């Protein structure tokens, strides 16, 4: 699932021009991703807990990424999307959809806080 925010890249670029730290931008995106991670961990089916434990946030200054699986948990994609006759439950997409408004609010508030610290608003 991908959610695109029009103007986000330009906003981030402009904040950097005025002195915003990349770490601050990454923290905002990480907080947004953490909201979806919490919901995904609640929705995923749990047997051993390894899949649930593999759900994590990727840090980027322009995007919030939620990932699941690893070399030790190679079945994350099949569990989410399905494979062959097994139908996945799409827990990651449902988590993103359920928390979309909260994520938008966190990103908006976080970028506004950075702008206030830089005396831009």
N, C-alpha and C positions, 0 to 999 in steps of 0.2 A: 504494500500500500504506500502510495506516495502522495503527500500533500505539499503543494507548491504555494508559497506565499509571494505574491507579486511585489517586487520592490525590496525584498529582504536583502538580496545581495548588494544592491546599491546602498541601502541603509547601513549595512555593516561596513561597507567600504568607506562611506562618509564618516562614520563614527571612528574608524581607524585613522582617517586623515586628521581628525580633531584630537587624537591622542588616546583613544580607547585601547586598552590592553587586550591582546588576543586571548589571554587567559580568562578575562571577564566575559568575553563573548562566548567562549567555549563553556563556561560555567552556566550561562543562561540556557544554552542549548542542551547541556547535560541535565539541568533541572527539568526541562521540558520532556526530555526522553525518559527521565526517571518516573514521571507520571504514567507513561504508557507501560514501562517495565512493571510497575506495581500492579497495574490492571492485568497485564499479560500473565504474570505469575499467579494471579488469582484465577484466571480462566483456563490455564493449561491443565491437561490431565496429568495427575501425579501418580507414578508408580514407585520409582526408586528415588525421585527428587532430583536426579541428575539433569534432566531437561529443564526443569524449573530453575535450578541453580545456574544454568548456562545462559539465561536471559539477562542481557546487559545493555547498557547505553554506550554508544560510540560518541566520541567527542569531536566536534567540528565547529568552526566559527560561523559557518553559514547553514548548518543543518543539524538536526537531532536525528540520530540513527539508533534504532533498536535492533539488536542482533540476538540470535539464539543458536545454540549448537556449537560444536567444536569437533576436533578430531576424536575426542572421547565421547561425544554425543552427536554422531553423524546423522541421526534419524530426526533431527529437529525439523527439517524441511518437509519430510514425509509426514510427520505428525501434524504439521500445520496445514500443508497444501494437499496431502494425500498422495498415494502412489498405487498404481494398478487399480485393484478393486477396493482398496482401502480409501475411504473418503476422509480427508482431513477436516478438522473442526474449525480451521481458520481463526484460531484464538488470537493470533497476532493482529490480524486485520480488525477483528472485533474490538480488541483493546484500543487500537488507534482510533477507531470510529467512536467508541464510547467516551474517550477522553479528549476528543478534538478541541472542544471549546476551552477546556482547562489548559491545554497545551498552548493554544493561541493567546490566552490571557497571560500565562507565564512568560512567553516570549515578548509580548507587548510590554508588560510591566518591567521585565528585565532590561530590555533595550531603553525604555524610558528612564529607568534608574541610572543607567550608564550615561545617557544624555544629560541628566540632571547633575551628575557628578562632574561632568565636563562643562557645566554652566551653559549648555546649549538650549535648555528650556527652563 
